[in-house]
Amino acid sequence: MTEKPALSSPHIHTGSSVSAIMLRVCLALLPGLLCYIWFFGWGVLLQCIIAVLFALLIEAIMLKFRGRAIRIFITDGSVIVTALLFALSITPLTSWWISLLGIAFAVIFAKHLFGGLGHNLFNPAMAGYVFVFLCFPAAMTVWPAAPGTTAAQPDITTYIQCIFAACPAAMDGVTGATPLAHMQSQLTAMNMISEIRESPIYSGIGGKGWEWINLAFLLGGTGLVFLRIIHWQIPVAMLAGLFLTAGLFNIHDGELYASPLFYLFSGGTMLAAFFIATDPVTASGTPRGRIIYAGLIGVLVYLIRTFGAFPDGIAFAVLIANAFVPAIDHFTRPRVLGENQV
């Protein structure tokens, strides 16, 4: 009787692959993307298509340069998710060459120069966003006017002209500040919250339109939690950190500091909590570490939005927290039974 070869430690495979997980993440992004298009027009979809095409091209070039199998790695979907998160973070009016530079930085410098998928320290999409934001701050802060205001919304022809050529001279009539940027500038000008909230760009909770976009990303992200694609600790801890910090300042003075709900349902809060901060490579890998890591992001987002020079602050908060992940994992690593505690 032939003896069966000895096997290594028993491992249980869940049946999930990288490509299957990334497909589910893309599907979970769909409600937020559709809501985003509804309120801000087809420029959002154009930015997603441009970013994905650039990302696939640059990924293929880097894989060829590194001598890796192009078909295997380019079809795992990871670079597509990176491209979508980048495209959903920039303004829909961004020029195509700025998107190209941002995606190139994300894929080349933030991903492949660290060793490729699974080795990068910083979130590639946020690294690419911060790169173009710091290089071209004026272009990255021009947003379409808030939905529901008197300003006209850009049509698809205007978006195509802005992205592939130059925005027309009459663009001042269809652009405006985001609710977060408006709130920050008005508070800097010593206006009170009650006065600022009279602007038509605000709704009962957050920025007009933005509350629905955030609710849509919350819906998709909750699905990922139930499917166990992402760990619940990260979105819960990040939102709790942001809510509690904003709540303390709001209790101190409600006319100088906006309500916690405003910060939860404005900007890219839910996108960050469920899709950006949860990146399994750059997030903490321990249960306690995830809470510390995500809570840190929530606190930093509020501090940057309130006291910093950047209206949203999510990308900077995520990258700062990414830098702390090795230390967080080291000090929160579960102790193995019988291991001496140092």
Secondary structure, DSSP 8 states (H G I E B T S, - for coil): --------S-----S--HHHHHHHHHHHHHHHHHHHHHHH-THHHHHHHHHHHHHHHHHHHHHHHHT--HHHHHTSSHHHHHHHHHHTTS-TT--HHHHHHHHHIIIIITTGGGTSTTT-SS-HHHHHHHHHHHH-HHHHT-EE--TTSSS----HHHHHHHHHS---GGGGGTEE--HHHHHHHHHHTT--HHHHTTSTTB-SSSBTTHHHHHHHHHHHHHHHHHTTSS-THHHHHHHHHHHHHHHHHHHH-TTTS--HHHHHTSTTHHHIIIIITT-TTTS--SHHHHHHHHHHHHHHHHHHHHHSS-SS-HHHHHHHHHHHHHHHHHHH----TT----
